[in-house]
Amino acid sequence: MTRTLTLRLRTLALACSLGMAGPGVAHAVNLGDAAPAFTPPDAHSIPDNDFGKAVLKGQEIFLKTPQNAAKFVGNNLNCVSCHMDAGRRENASPMWAAYVLYPAYRAKNGHVNTLAERLQGCFRYSMNGQMPPADDETIVALESYMYWLAQGAPTGVTLKGQGFKRLPQPAQKPDYVRGEKVFAQNCALCHGADGAGQEVNGHMVFPALWGDGSYNWGAGMHSIPTAAAFIKANMPLGKGDSLTDQEAWDVAYFMNAHERPQDPRFKGSVEETQKKYHDAKTDLYGQTVNGKVLGAGSTPNGGRLRADAK
């Protein structure tokens, strides 16, 4: 890190401590192109002690979530389905970059979230399950794993590769038909023509992209800009950045123009749920696609957990 950037970080950190960081997340500093790079510790350097056991448990939950957190997971997705390379990869919402930014205000629920609450939301929405208690060993293990990945990283600073790198607006409005072609050529081999994903020995290797086995309508990936950003940087697997921006937008639209489990915040009316939680133009919930109102045909959220409770 250069002396200039070091001084800048110290100045910004002081401003944050004095409450001068501006609106939104008062303590988070976004340095844009000057964001510092960070490399998480080697995967084989987890300490051989009681803390290391918690880190290893968190890593196992991260890699094989339904098998290691079964009572909270309603589908067959894993944390690593979206946070690639065990949560280590830049521009795939890496865990080391997320850890240093919490607690943080989130517009999604209108208050400051702890890291534990953020993880609880992942189980509720992305995993189509239910939230573990904040002090449950599942949350403690995941927090321990994230803490270990982020050791040595500056706190309250947006690091290079954090989240998903947003794409510029597309030249053409995202299109279902074009997206279907991109999917058939680049995605169906792994995720299946029906978007149901592929399992090997009960482990979801390629995640379901829609349908009852996928994330529900409350998950962040149902937002077209979020999905497009993830796809552009990381897909097809091993060939990230090979699609054009327009192709990424189109296939994200196609993927999210299919039914998936209902939003857990649904109270009986698609129209009211759309108005309250899905009013963005890039959100297809409640919109009519191919003659069907998305959300109207959703199965109740909860998936396997709901079935097991019967």
C-alpha angles and dihedrals in degrees: 000000000000122000090244093054091045091054091046092053091049091050092049091046090054090049090052093050089054093049094251100123094104131236128337116027098017096202101039117099119202110199095180112203089001093060109135119249120236134193118202119225121277112279090236095055098078105136120254097234140086092285090050089055090058090048091051090049090052090049091051091050089049094051099038105022103166092048094049102033100029098150091060102040123084099181137034099259123120130214087246090059088084103012097060132207091028091306093306105104122104116239091019093090095268117210095229090060094046096048094063094053100060139133089049140158113252123196089206091076101012101239144074110287126208117219088255091056091048090055091046088057091054090058092047097048115016094035092038088225139102133290117262114225110268091247095045115125089243092062093040091052094048091048089050091051092049092047090052092049090051099047110138095015119128113256121238095014125116104236127212109274095022116155118337119325104244119233125225116255110283122256089233129034109266109268133207097213095048089045092052090056092049089049094050092049100042113015113030094075091068105023097037129245088269093050091239095126127222132277129200117199091340094311119115105233098168111030127234110255098198140358129059094315095058137075117295130245092270096060120107092237091068087073108095096219090051093047092045092052092050093046094048094052100038113021142124088036109264091008103076116166091024095110119076118246089252092052090051091051092046097049091044088055092048092049094050094043088079129086120263134168117308123270107264088227091062112125100184103290125085089194094054092043090050093050094048102040110009109044096125115111089229091059115089098193108120093012124118114246122172090351096306130105105231111232094027091089098039120129114234115277119257099065112189093009090057091048092048091051093061 
